[in-house]
Amino acid sequence: MYHLSTTIKVHLYQALVMYVLLYGAETWTLLIADMNTLEAFHMTCQRQILDIHWWDHVSNLEVLHQSRLSTLIPWSIKHMMLCV
């Protein structure tokens, strides 16, 4: 089994998962519930990358700090602006 560093895992997540997840996002009509679902998926992926479990009681802000990623909302808006 390969042991990848957290930095490489985050870069792979951004390159593979985020682009597939947000493919065609510029044409979506996002409701608040949809955005919350996407944000929850984004946080779940980061927690898996960092090997943080729910019983560790780590806040979302700490997860974002450790992964050095932002929330999905600014990232998706930036992505939508680049695709126009």
C-alpha positions, 0 to 999 in steps of 0.5 A: 500500500502506498502512503501518500502525503496529505499535500498530494492527497489534497492536490489529487482531490482538487484535480480529480474530485472537485472538477468532476463534482463541479463539471457543468456548475456554471449552468446549475441553479443551486438552491441553498439545500443543494449548496449545503449538500455539496459543502457537506460532501466537500467536508467529508472528503477533507475529513477522509483525506486527513483521517479525522473521524466524527468522534474526534470532535474536530470543527470544520474550521480546523479541518479547513485549516489543516487541509489548506482548502477553502469552503466550496462556495468561493471555489465554485463561484471562482470556477463558474467565473472562469468557465464563462 
